[in-house]
Every structure is written in C-alpha cells, then in structure tokens.
Amino acid sequence: MTVFLALFAVMNPIANAAVFIGLTGDCDRASRKRIALKSIITAFGIVLFFCVLGKGIFELFGITLPAFRITGGVLIFLVGFQMLQGKQSSMHHPDKDSIPADSEQRPDVAISPLAIPILAGPGTIATAMNYSATGSHVQSAVTVAAFFVLCIITFVAFLSGNTLIRVLGRSGIDVVTRLMGLILAVVGTQMLIQGVRGATKVF
C-alpha cells in the first residue's frame, strides 16, 4: 500500500488528466485513446526496466543503495515541495517554450512529454527503484504490480479527463495536487532518513 500511495502521489493521475486534455485538445476520441494507451505502455516499460535491472545498474556504476536513497529522497522532496506550492514540477513537466510549435518538428506527445517525463519522470523512477532495489523479488513484483494498477487508473483518468475537470474544477485539482505534494515531500524525507541511516552504518 505504501508503494502504491508513493507512486500515486508522484504520478498524480488527476492533475495529469488536465495536462493530457491540454496536449490532445485538438484530437478526436479515437486519437486520444491511442495516445493515452501508447503513453501508458511506454511509461510502464520504462519503470519495469528500472525495477528489473535496478540492482544491476547499481552494481554497474558502483552505486550504493544509501547513496541512491539520499539522492532520490532529495529529488522526490523537491518535486513534492513544488507541488505543495501549487506548481507543476519542472522535472516532470517541461517548459512549453521548449516544445516546438511546428507540428513537423513537434515530438510524439505520447512519448514526450506524456510518457517521459510526465508519467515516467525522475521522481517516478527514483520511487520505483527505491522500493525494488532491495534485492527482494517479492518487493520488485509488488512495485511493478502497484505501478501496473496505477497505469490502468491513469489511462481511465486520461479518457475521463473532461469529466474530472468539470466535476473537480481547477480549484479541486489544485487541492489534490497540494495533497499529493505533501505526501511526496514526506516520502522523500523518509527516503533521505533511510539513506543517511544506511550510510552511517557503512562508515
């Protein structure tokens, strides 16, 4: 349950549904469904890759789990802090000026910015790897399963974006974003504490 809540907070399907509507506002329903499905599958593949190979990546680059938890904790805390202020994280939501206006130069929105970095951004990857990099296959499976369920919820939220926006309104979405930011800040702090505690045992 802790894994699911942490991933839910960093992905924030309700707020991202509004982003999805903004990016696909000129598309018909069939195109929106195709874009939503492609972005979800891509994001799941990215997180699955890091969950499965997380320990191997650590060993390849000589990274210790405490070091990752300290860095990941700071990263996730910063994402949550920005959300607490009612802002979208700059790490998960690229600047609009950086996206070409020309449709021929504009990247596939399903891949960028939806899959990367909105759904599978640094915060999502860091959170997933923190819970799966302990070496336990059960923990890795739980993390992947939690993210899979969250992907389904996000897909439904994307397709129901107009309804969510109409029911919650901009103020409701802002409240949800701030609550998710608070949860993320706490998760980041907890990761930081675990990292510091693990590092002190090493030395």
C-alpha positions in Angstrom: 0.0 0.0 0.0 2.9 2.4 0.8 4.4 1.7 -2.7 1.1 2.4 -4.4 0.5 5.7 -2.5 4.0 6.9 -3.1 3.7 6.2 -6.9 0.2 7.6 -7.0 1.5 10.9 -5.4 4.4 11.3 -7.8 2.3 10.5 -10.9 -0.9 12.3 -9.8 -3.3 10.9 -12.4 -6.0 13.5 -11.6 -3.8 16.5 -12.3 -2.1 14.9 -15.2 -5.5 14.2 -16.8 -5.8 18.0 -17.2 -2.4 18.1 -18.8 -3.4 15.3 -21.2 -6.5 17.2 -22.2 -4.4 20.2 -22.9 -2.0 18.3 -25.1 -4.7 16.4 -27.0 -7.4 19.1 -27.2 -7.4 19.1 -31.0 -7.7 15.3 -31.3 -10.8 13.1 -31.7 -11.7 10.5 -29.1 -10.0 7.6 -31.1 -6.8 9.5 -31.4 -6.9 10.4 -27.7 -7.4 6.8 -26.7 -4.5 5.8 -28.9 -2.2 8.5 -27.5 -3.2 7.6 -23.9 -2.6 3.9 -24.5 0.8 4.5 -26.1 2.0 6.8 -23.3 0.9 4.3 -20.6 2.6 1.3 -22.3 5.8 3.3 -22.8 5.9 4.6 -19.2 5.2 1.1 -17.8 8.0 -0.3 -20.0 10.5 2.3 -18.7 9.6 1.7 -15.0 9.6 -2.1 -15.5 13.1 -1.8 -17.0 14.5 0.1 -14.0 12.7 -2.2 -11.5 14.1 -5.4 -13.0 17.6 -4.1 -13.7 17.8 -1.7 -10.8 20.3 -3.8 -8.8 22.4 -4.5 -11.9 22.5 -0.8 -12.7 23.7 -0.1 -9.1 26.5 -2.7 -9.5 27.5 -1.5 -13.0 28.0 2.1 -11.8 29.2 1.3 -8.3 26.2 3.0 -6.7 25.2 2.0 -3.1 21.6 1.9 -2.0 22.1 4.5 0.7 23.6 6.9 -1.8 20.6 6.4 -4.2 18.1 6.8 -1.3 19.8 10.1 -0.3 19.8 11.5 -3.8 16.3 10.1 -4.6 14.9 11.4 -1.4 16.2 15.0 -2.2 14.8 14.7 -5.7 11.4 13.5 -4.6 11.2 16.1 -1.8 11.9 18.8 -4.4 9.1 17.5 -6.6 6.7 17.4 -3.7 7.8 20.9 -2.5 6.9 22.4 -5.9 3.6 20.6 -5.9 2.9 21.9 -2.4 3.2 25.4 -3.8 0.6 24.6 -6.4 3.2 24.4 -9.2 3.9 21.6 -11.6 7.3 20.0 -11.1 9.8 21.3 -13.7 11.3 17.8 -13.8 8.1 16.2 -14.8 6.5 19.0 -16.8 8.8 20.5 -19.5 8.7 24.2 -20.3 6.2 25.0 -23.0 8.8 27.1 -24.7 11.0 24.0 -25.2 8.3 22.3 -27.3 8.4 23.3 -31.0 5.3 24.9 -32.2 5.8 23.5 -35.7 3.8 20.3 -36.0 6.5 18.7 -38.2 9.2 19.3 -35.5 7.0 18.5 -32.5 7.7 15.1 -30.9 5.0 12.5 -30.5 3.2 13.7 -27.4 2.5 10.1 -26.3 6.3 9.7 -25.9 7.3 13.2 -24.9 6.1 14.8 -22.8 3.4 12.3 -21.7 5.4 9.1 -21.1 8.7 11.0 -20.5 8.9 12.9 -18.2 5.3 13.4 -17.0 4.5 9.7 -16.2 7.9 8.1 -16.0 10.0 11.0 -14.9 12.9 11.1 -12.5 10.7 11.1 -9.4 8.7 8.1 -10.6 11.8 6.1 -11.5 13.5 7.0 -8.2 10.5 6.0 -6.2 10.1 2.7 -8.0 13.8 1.8 -7.8 13.8 2.7 -4.1 11.2 0.1 -3.4 12.5 -2.6 -5.8 16.3 -2.2 -5.5 16.5 -4.0 -2.1 17.2 -7.3 -4.0 13.9 -9.0 -3.0 12.0 -10.4 -5.9 8.8 -10.1 -4.0 9.3 -6.4 -3.4 10.1 -5.9 -7.0 7.0 -7.7 -8.1 4.9 -5.7 -5.6 6.3 -2.4 -7.0 5.7 -3.5 -10.6 2.1 -4.6 -9.8 1.4 -1.4 -8.0 2.6 0.7 -10.9 0.6 -1.5 -13.3 -2.6 -0.8 -11.4 -1.7 2.9 -11.3 -1.2 2.8 -15.1 -4.8 1.5 -15.5 -6.1 4.2 -13.2 -4.1 6.9 -15.2 -5.5 5.5 -18.5 -9.1 5.8 -17.2 -8.3 9.3 -15.9 -6.9 10.4 -19.2 -10.0 9.2 -21.1 -12.3 10.8 -18.4 -10.3 14.0 -18.3 -13.1 16.3 -19.3 -15.4 14.8 -16.7 -12.8 15.1 -14.0 -12.1 18.7 -14.8 -15.8 19.6 -14.9 -16.5 17.8 -11.6 -13.5 18.9 -9.6 -12.8 22.3 -11.3 -9.4 24.0 -11.3 -9.6 24.6 -7.5 -10.3 20.9 -6.8 -7.3 19.8 -9.0 -5.1 22.3 -7.2 -6.2 20.9 -3.8 -5.4 17.3 -5.0 -2.0 18.5 -6.3 -1.1 20.1 -3.0 -2.1 17.0 -1.1 -0.1 14.7 -3.4 2.8 17.2 -2.9 2.6 16.8 0.9 2.7 13.0 0.6 5.7 13.2 -1.8 7.6 15.5 0.5 7.1 13.1 3.4 8.2 10.1 1.2 11.3 12.0 0.1 12.2 12.8 3.7 11.7 9.2 4.7 14.0 8.0 1.8 16.6 10.6 2.9 16.5 9.3 6.5 16.8 5.7 5.4 19.8 6.7 3.2 21.6 8.6 5.9 21.0 5.8 8.4 22.3 3.2 5.9 25.3 5.4 5.1 26.3 5.8 8.7 26.2 2.0 9.2 28.7 1.7 6.3 31.2 4.1 7.8 
